[in-house]
Amino acid sequence: MFPVAVLAGGLATRLRPISERIPKALIEVAGRPFVCRQLDYLRGQGIKRVVLCIGHLGEQIEAVVADGRAFGLDVRYSPDGPSLLGTGGALKRALPLLGDRFFVLYVDSFLPCNYREVQQAFVSSGRPALMTVLHNADRWDKSNVLLRNGQIVEYNKHSPRPEMEYIDYGLGVLSATVFNEYPANIPIDLAEVYHQLSLAGALAGHEVRKRFYEIGSHEGLKEAEIYFSTRETT
């Protein structure tokens, strides 16, 4: 299985005041830090190696997760450095630890899908990048993906159109080569990287069926709390 990059460097402004003291990754959900739940799930999906891209209060994440052996994983760290690099810039910086092909997800998302199937879809597509998508129709957030026959015609987070019925699920697979044209150590938005890939016909799509859970907002945090509490008592 490909390694996984987990984007964990954001400021989590929507979760203030909680996120002023601890990073989003360590917010407890049903009694456990959220990143610990993520790492357990990744191990169960057959993942062996994880790179945590850290920034804001990242040293706290390192103190809890350490080298990942407690989770049955090899965990390494890629700090942003003196200034935040954005989601794409953090990935560019982490490439030496990630290799040629890797999964990417956000530290505030729990994504119940089959990672092996996603990896196989990426390999079969022959494209340098793949985005998992969910048929959303504006249910959980504004739909931002136009999907046709397994290809993403357009992904546009900032200017979605009415005909877009799918949403970015939060799990992608990327080739390191997609960052070749971007300079190192400058802020890059991964959403813009995806957008440009989609317009170039270089972004494959893989539809998943189960909804995602996220802790990027207080509302999402409440839903995740209910999900994990219910899951562990049934």
SVG drawing of the C-alpha trace seen along z (x, -y; Angstrom):
<svg xmlns="http://www.w3.org/2000/svg" viewBox="-29 -32 43 37">
<polyline fill="none" stroke="black" stroke-width="0.4" points="0.0,0.0 1.1,-3.6 2.2,-5.7 -0.3,-8.3 0.3,-12.0 -1.9,-13.5 -2.3,-17.3 -2.2,-18.4 -0.7,-21.9 -3.7,-24.2 -4.7,-26.8 -8.3,-25.3 -9.8,-28.8 -13.3,-27.5 -12.7,-25.4 -11.5,-28.3 -11.2,-28.5 -10.4,-24.7 -7.8,-25.0 -5.9,-27.8 -4.5,-25.3 -4.3,-22.0 -4.0,-21.2 -7.1,-19.9 -5.5,-16.4 -5.6,-16.0 -9.2,-17.0 -10.9,-14.2 -13.8,-12.5 -15.6,-9.9 -12.7,-9.7 -9.8,-9.5 -7.7,-12.0 -9.0,-12.1 -5.6,-11.5 -5.4,-8.2 -8.7,-7.1 -7.4,-8.0 -4.1,-6.1 -5.9,-3.0 -8.2,-3.0 -5.3,-3.4 -3.5,-0.4 -6.7,1.6 -6.7,0.6 -3.3,2.1 -1.3,-1.2 2.3,-0.8 3.8,-4.3 2.3,-7.7 3.8,-11.2 2.2,-13.9 2.6,-17.3 2.5,-19.5 2.5,-23.2 0.4,-24.9 1.2,-23.2 2.7,-20.2 5.1,-19.3 2.0,-18.2 1.1,-15.7 4.6,-14.4 4.5,-13.9 1.3,-11.8 2.0,-9.8 5.8,-9.5 7.2,-7.1 3.8,-5.4 4.9,-2.0 2.0,-2.1 -0.3,-2.1 1.5,0.5 2.7,-2.1 5.9,-3.9 5.1,-7.6 7.3,-10.4 7.0,-14.2 7.3,-17.0 7.1,-20.4 6.1,-23.5 9.0,-25.5 8.9,-29.2 5.8,-30.0 2.7,-28.0 2.9,-26.5 -0.7,-25.7 -2.0,-22.2 -0.2,-21.9 3.0,-23.5 3.2,-21.1 2.9,-18.2 5.6,-19.6 7.9,-19.8 7.1,-16.3 7.8,-14.6 11.3,-13.2 9.4,-11.2 6.5,-10.2 8.1,-8.9 6.6,-8.8 2.9,-8.0 0.9,-8.5 -2.5,-8.9 -3.4,-12.3 -6.1,-13.2 -6.9,-15.8 -6.3,-15.4 -9.9,-16.5 -11.6,-13.8 -12.6,-10.2 -13.2,-8.5 -14.8,-5.0 -13.9,-3.6 -11.7,-0.8 -8.2,-2.3 -7.0,0.7 -9.9,0.2 -9.0,-3.5 -5.3,-2.7 -6.3,-0.2 -8.6,-2.8 -5.7,-5.2 -3.3,-2.7 -6.0,-1.6 -6.8,-5.2 -3.3,-6.0 -3.6,-9.5 -1.2,-11.3 -3.9,-12.0 -7.2,-10.7 -9.9,-12.2 -12.5,-10.2 -16.0,-11.8 -19.4,-11.3 -22.7,-12.0 -23.7,-14.9 -26.3,-17.1 -25.4,-19.8 -26.3,-17.7 -23.3,-18.1 -21.6,-21.1 -21.7,-22.7 -21.1,-20.2 -17.9,-21.1 -17.2,-18.2 -18.5,-17.5 -17.9,-13.8 -18.5,-12.0 -17.5,-8.4 -15.0,-8.1 -13.2,-11.3 -13.5,-14.6 -14.4,-17.2 -14.0,-20.0 -13.3,-20.4 -13.9,-23.9 -14.0,-24.5 -14.2,-28.3 -16.8,-28.7 -19.0,-25.6 -21.7,-25.4 -25.3,-24.0 -24.5,-21.0 -21.9,-19.8 -23.6,-17.0 -20.5,-15.4 -18.2,-16.6 -14.5,-16.0 -14.6,-13.2 -11.3,-14.1 -9.1,-11.2 -6.8,-11.6 -3.9,-9.8 -1.2,-11.9 2.0,-11.4 4.9,-13.5 5.2,-14.8 2.1,-16.9 4.1,-19.3 7.0,-19.7 5.7,-23.1 5.3,-24.5 8.3,-26.2 9.4,-24.9 8.8,-26.6 5.9,-28.9 2.2,-28.6 0.2,-26.4 -3.4,-25.5 -4.1,-21.8 -7.6,-22.8 -6.0,-24.8 -3.7,-21.9 -6.7,-19.7 -8.6,-22.4 -5.8,-22.7 -5.4,-18.9 -9.2,-18.6 -9.1,-21.2 -6.1,-19.4 -8.0,-16.1 -5.5,-14.6 -7.7,-14.0 -9.4,-10.6 -12.5,-10.2 -13.5,-7.3 -17.0,-7.3 -17.5,-6.1 -20.8,-5.4 -20.4,-6.0 -20.6,-9.6 -17.5,-11.2 -17.2,-12.6 -15.2,-15.7 -14.2,-17.7 -13.3,-20.9 -16.3,-22.7 -18.2,-22.5 -21.2,-21.0 -19.0,-18.4 -17.4,-17.6 -20.8,-16.8 -21.7,-14.5 -18.4,-12.7 -18.9,-12.3 -22.3,-10.6 -20.9,-8.4 -18.0,-7.0 -20.0,-6.7 -22.7,-4.7 -20.1,-2.7 -18.4,-1.5 -21.5,-0.5 -23.1,1.6"/>
</svg>
